[in-house]
Amino acid sequence: PPFRAVAANITSDPETGIGRWTDAQIALAIREGKRPDGTLIGPPMPVGLYRGLSDRDLAAMVAYLRTVPPVRNAVERSVYRITLPPAYGPPIASVPPPADNPVARGAYLAGAVAHCIECHTPMVNGQNDFTRTGAGGMEFHGPWGVSVARNITPHANGLGAWSDAEIIRAITTGVSRNGRQLAPPMAFAAYRNMSQQDLTDLVAYLRSLPPMP
């Protein structure tokens, strides 16, 4: 109800995509949610988390987008029935890579890259309640019906009894500990391409979260 978002064309088509955008403009759109014309990109683009993307990873994303073949496809603009902020925060000069330890890297992956914590953290007044990071409860309505983000903290109601292998299987294949197929919109198809090191670090971070009932 607050909005109807339509995904923009991000191919290199110069007329209907981002073919005429500079690398800096693409980077600004991703990390700060601002288009070249100064307008703000609204939800569900997780700009609040993308603001934490490191310079290196942001540059890699821009480089990849440059390789996407141009597709001419004019799409309608999103419609928002909420007031977007003037900005998602102050301008960002530079973001270093995460510290070289499993929990720090896992936190970076769960936030800026895969944004697990956005979907798995409860909402209060339209904002994620990060005092309960990972506690789950957000509802997703789609053609499949209604799916509810589960608790991914180490609590007994969450992942407390799960093994590392079971967590990784759920992330990469969408199969729960009891063998049940998990519902969309979990991006298993993308997550299955994560490296084993990234998955191990992600689990280390999830294990570090305060248990939330």
C-alpha positions as CSV (number, residue, x, y, z in Angstrom):
1,P,0.0,0.0,0.0
2,P,2.7,2.7,0.7
3,F,4.1,2.3,-2.8
4,R,4.2,0.5,-6.1
5,A,7.8,0.0,-7.1
6,V,8.8,-0.8,-10.7
7,A,12.4,-2.0,-11.2
8,A,14.3,0.4,-13.5
9,N,16.2,-0.7,-16.6
10,I,19.8,-1.1,-15.6
11,T,21.2,-2.4,-18.9
12,S,23.5,-0.2,-20.9
13,D,20.8,0.9,-23.3
14,P,21.4,4.7,-23.7
15,E,17.7,5.6,-24.1
16,T,15.8,3.5,-21.6
17,G,18.7,2.2,-19.4
18,I,21.9,3.6,-17.8
19,G,24.0,3.7,-20.9
20,R,24.6,7.5,-20.7
21,W,25.3,7.5,-16.9
22,T,28.9,7.9,-15.8
23,D,30.5,5.4,-13.5
24,A,30.3,7.9,-10.7
25,Q,26.6,8.4,-11.3
26,I,25.9,4.7,-11.2
27,A,27.9,4.4,-8.0
28,L,25.9,7.3,-6.5
29,A,22.6,5.7,-7.4
30,I,23.6,2.4,-5.8
31,R,25.3,3.7,-2.6
32,E,23.3,6.9,-2.0
33,G,20.1,6.3,-3.9
34,K,20.4,9.4,-6.1
35,R,19.8,9.5,-9.8
36,P,21.7,11.8,-12.1
37,D,18.7,14.2,-12.2
38,G,18.9,14.5,-8.4
39,T,15.7,12.5,-7.7
40,L,15.8,9.9,-4.9
41,I,15.4,6.1,-5.5
42,G,12.7,4.8,-3.2
43,P,12.1,1.4,-1.5
44,P,12.6,-1.5,-1.7
45,M,16.0,-0.4,-2.9
46,P,18.0,-1.0,0.4
47,V,20.1,2.1,0.2
48,G,20.5,2.3,3.9
49,L,22.5,-0.9,3.7
50,Y,24.2,-0.2,0.4
51,R,25.7,2.9,2.0
52,G,28.0,0.4,3.6
53,L,29.4,-1.0,0.4
54,S,33.1,-0.8,0.2
55,D,34.7,1.3,-2.6
56,R,36.2,-1.9,-4.1
57,D,32.9,-3.8,-4.2
58,L,31.0,-0.8,-5.5
59,A,33.5,-0.4,-8.3
60,A,33.1,-4.1,-9.1
61,M,29.3,-3.7,-9.3
62,V,29.6,-0.8,-11.7
63,A,32.1,-2.7,-13.9
64,Y,29.7,-5.6,-14.0
65,L,26.7,-3.4,-15.0
66,R,28.8,-2.0,-17.9
67,T,29.0,-5.6,-19.3
68,V,25.2,-6.1,-19.4
69,P,24.0,-6.0,-23.0
70,P,21.7,-3.1,-23.8
71,V,18.0,-3.9,-23.8
72,R,15.6,-1.2,-25.0
73,N,12.8,-1.4,-22.5
74,A,11.0,1.7,-21.3
75,V,9.4,1.1,-17.9
76,E,7.0,3.2,-15.9
77,R,8.1,5.2,-12.9
78,S,7.5,3.9,-9.4
79,V,4.6,5.4,-7.4
80,Y,5.1,6.4,-3.8
81,R,2.3,7.3,-1.4
82,I,4.9,8.1,1.3
83,T,7.2,11.0,1.5
84,L,10.7,10.1,0.6
85,P,13.5,11.8,2.6
86,P,15.6,14.5,1.0
87,A,18.6,12.1,1.3
88,Y,19.5,8.8,2.9
89,G,22.3,10.4,4.8
90,P,25.3,12.7,4.2
91,P,27.5,12.3,1.1
92,I,29.9,9.4,1.3
93,A,33.5,10.0,0.4
94,S,34.9,6.5,0.9
95,V,34.1,3.2,2.5
96,P,37.0,0.8,3.4
97,P,36.6,-3.0,3.2
98,P,35.4,-4.8,6.3
99,A,38.0,-5.9,9.0
100,D,39.7,-9.1,8.2
101,N,37.9,-11.4,10.6
102,P,35.0,-13.8,10.1
103,V,32.3,-11.9,12.1
104,A,33.2,-8.5,10.6
105,R,33.1,-9.9,7.1
106,G,29.9,-11.8,7.8
107,A,28.2,-8.7,9.1
108,Y,29.3,-6.9,5.9
109,L,27.9,-9.7,3.8
110,A,24.6,-9.9,5.8
111,G,24.2,-6.1,5.6
112,A,25.6,-4.3,2.6
113,V,25.9,-7.2,0.2
114,A,23.1,-9.7,0.7
115,H,21.0,-7.5,3.0
116,C,19.8,-10.5,5.1
117,I,19.3,-8.3,8.1
118,E,16.8,-6.1,6.3
119,C,14.2,-8.8,5.6
120,H,14.9,-10.7,8.8
121,T,14.6,-7.8,11.2
122,P,11.1,-6.6,12.4
123,M,9.6,-3.4,11.2
124,V,8.3,-0.7,13.6
125,N,6.6,2.4,12.1
126,G,8.0,1.6,8.7
127,Q,11.6,1.2,9.9
128,N,13.7,-1.8,10.8
129,D,14.0,-2.2,14.5
130,F,17.7,-3.0,14.7
131,T,17.5,-3.5,18.5
132,R,16.0,-6.9,17.4
133,T,18.3,-7.6,14.5
134,G,17.5,-11.0,12.9
135,A,14.4,-11.7,15.0
136,G,12.3,-12.2,11.9
137,G,8.5,-11.6,11.6
138,M,8.3,-9.5,8.4
139,E,5.6,-10.6,6.1
140,F,6.0,-10.9,2.3
141,H,2.9,-11.2,0.1
142,G,3.2,-12.6,-3.4
143,P,1.8,-15.1,-5.9
144,W,3.0,-17.8,-3.4
145,G,0.8,-16.4,-0.7
146,V,2.3,-15.0,2.5
147,S,5.7,-15.9,3.7
148,V,7.1,-14.7,7.1
149,A,10.8,-14.1,7.6
150,R,12.1,-16.4,10.2
151,N,14.2,-15.7,13.3
152,I,17.9,-16.1,12.3
153,T,19.4,-15.3,15.7
154,P,20.9,-18.1,17.9
155,H,17.8,-18.3,20.0
156,A,16.0,-21.6,20.4
157,N,13.2,-20.1,18.3
158,G,15.8,-19.3,15.6
159,L,18.9,-21.1,14.5
160,G,20.1,-22.1,17.9
161,A,19.8,-25.9,17.2
162,W,20.9,-25.7,13.6
163,S,24.3,-26.9,12.5
164,D,26.5,-24.7,10.3
165,A,25.9,-27.0,7.4
166,E,22.1,-26.8,7.8
167,I,22.3,-23.0,7.8
168,I,24.4,-22.9,4.7
169,R,22.0,-25.4,3.0
170,A,19.1,-23.2,3.8
171,I,20.9,-20.1,2.4
172,T,22.0,-21.7,-0.8
173,T,19.2,-24.2,-1.6
174,G,16.2,-23.0,0.3
175,V,15.8,-26.3,2.2
176,S,15.0,-25.9,5.9
177,R,16.5,-28.0,8.7
178,N,13.5,-30.3,8.6
179,G,13.6,-30.7,4.8
180,R,10.8,-28.2,4.1
181,Q,11.3,-26.0,1.0
182,L,11.4,-22.4,2.1
183,A,9.3,-19.8,0.3
184,P,10.2,-16.7,-1.8
185,P,11.5,-14.0,-1.8
186,M,14.7,-15.5,-0.3
187,A,17.3,-15.2,-3.2
188,F,18.6,-18.8,-3.1
189,A,19.5,-18.7,-6.8
190,A,21.9,-15.8,-6.1
191,Y,23.2,-17.0,-2.7
192,R,24.2,-20.4,-4.1
193,N,27.0,-18.6,-5.9
194,M,28.6,-17.3,-2.7
195,S,32.1,-18.7,-2.0
196,Q,32.5,-21.2,0.9
197,Q,34.5,-18.6,2.8
198,D,31.8,-16.0,2.5
199,L,29.2,-18.6,3.6
200,T,31.3,-19.6,6.6
201,D,31.8,-15.9,7.6
202,L,28.1,-15.3,7.2
203,V,27.3,-18.1,9.6
204,A,29.9,-16.8,12.1
205,Y,28.1,-13.4,12.1
206,L,24.7,-15.0,12.6
207,R,26.1,-17.0,15.5
208,S,27.3,-13.7,17.0
209,L,23.9,-12.1,17.1
210,P,22.2,-11.7,20.5
211,P,19.6,-14.4,20.8
212,M,16.1,-12.9,20.2
213,P,12.9,-14.8,21.1
